[in-house]
Amino acid sequence: MQELFMIESNVMLPIRGQNIFTPLRVNYPQGVPIRTCSRCIMNTTDAVSITLDDEGVCSECRNFDQKYQKILSQRHENSLELHVGQIKALGEGRPYDTILGVSGGVDSTYLALLCKRYGIRPLLVHCDNGWNSELAVDNINRMLEITGFDLHTHVIDWDTFRHMQRAYLWASVVDIEVLSDHAIFSVMYDTAKKYNVPTVISGVNVETEGFLPYSWIYLKDDVANIKDICAQYCKVPIDRYPMIKEKDLDALRKSNSKRLKRFDLLNDLPCRVEEIKNEISKTFGWRDYGGKHFESIFTRFFQGYILPVKFGIHKRKAHLSNLICSGQISRQEAICRLEQLDYSPELCWEDYEFVIKKLGLSREEFSRIMLSPPRKHSQFWSNKSVFYRYTMLRPFYGFWRNFKNSRGGLSG
C-alpha cells in the first residue's frame, strides 16, 4: 500500500524518490464554483459551512466580528486590573489564588508573566500526555526559574492514552485533540478542588483563537462521546484516563460557576502575537517552536499532516485569517506566510516515524487510517443524546445506532 505524505495542498513530499498525494478529499460539492473571501484567506473549499455574503465576506469573518465586538464592548481601561483584584480577593487566605495550566506555549507563558507582574499567586498545572517537545519543557523550566511559581504535573498513564489516541484514529473522527484538551480541563479542575483554589485562568482569547469552522473541531466536554469511541475501538480499559466527572461538567462549562470561576484575562487586553512573543522571549528566554500549538509533537504532526491530508483541513489558514480579522496582519502578508512552510519536510518525516512508533502502529496500519473515510463525532454516543440523558431508553440504543448508521449517521 502506498504511503501518504504531504504538508500543504500544493507541496508534495518525496518518499524514497516518489511524490505522494495531494489531500485525499475536499470539503465542498464537486462542480460548485470556488469562492474566496475578500477579507481573509478562507474559501468555500475549506468547510461546507463557509458562505459568502453580497460583499464577498465569508461567514467565518462575520462570526468572528460578532464575538470580537462583544469582547471589545465588555473591555474597558481597567478590565484587567478589575479581574486581577477579583482573583486575589477570592484567593485570600488560601494557599494559591488561582490555577493556571501551562504547556510551554505562547498564551500560557504570557499569562504566567501577567501573574508575576500583577502579584497573582498561581499554582501552575501541567498535563503531560507523553508528547511534549524538548523545547516546550525547556520553555516551562525557564519560566519557572524567573517566576518561582509552584508547578503540579500530572502524567497521564501512557499505555491508556496511547490506546485512546489509536481508537480516535481508527474511528476516523476529526478532533483527536479532544483527548488532550479534556484531560487538561479535568486535571485543572481536580487540582483546584484538591488545593481549595476558587478560580482558574484560561488562555481563551478571541483575537488569536476566535476563528475556526465548527466542522473542524468537536466539544471537549462530551464524556459520552469519548467513552463510546473508546468502547468501540480501544483495546484497554480507560479508567486511568483523567475523565471529568459528570457532576462537575457544569462547573467547567460556566465561567461564573460557584465551584470554580474562570477568568479569560487575555480578552481583557490587546493580544498581539508578535509583541507577546518578544516580551516572553526577553523576560524568560522563551524560544519559538514554529507553528501554532507546535509545542506538542503530536499536535504538530496532526495539524501539519493528518488534518490537511485526510480531512482537507488547513488550520493554518484559519489561524492567519484570525490575525487578519483582529488587525494584526494584512491579507497580503497572510498569503505570503501561507506560501512559506512552517513545517519542514524533514521535520514532518521525523515526526511521522516517531508518532507511528510511539503509538505502536505499522506503516500499513497508518496508511489504512489515512485512507479510511472521515466519520462525524455525531455517529457516536453524545451527552446530548436522549439515550444518554434518559437511562430507561439506553437498552434501545443499539437498535437506534444500527438504524441511523444505515442512513449515514447518528443525530439522537
ABEGO torsion letter per residue (X at the ends): XBBBBBABAABBBBBGGBBBBBBABBABBBGBBBBBBAABABBAAABAABBBBAAGBBAAAAAAAAAAAAAAAABBAAAAAAAAAAAAAAABGBABABBBBBAGBAAAAAAAAAAAAAGBBBBBBBBBAGABBAAAAAAAAAAAAAAGBBBBBBBBBAAAAAAAAAAAAAAGBABAAAAAAAAAAAAAAAAAAAAGBABBBBABBAAAAABBBAAABBBAABAAAAAAAAAAABABBAAABBBBBAAAAAAAABAABAABBBBBAAAABBBBAAAAAAAAAAAAGBBBAEBBGAABAAAAAAAAAAAAAAAGBBAAAAAAAAAAAAGABBAAAAAAAAABBABBAAAAAAAAAAAAAAAGBBAAAAAAAAABBBBBAAABBBAABAAAABAAAAAAAAAAAAAAAAAGEBAX
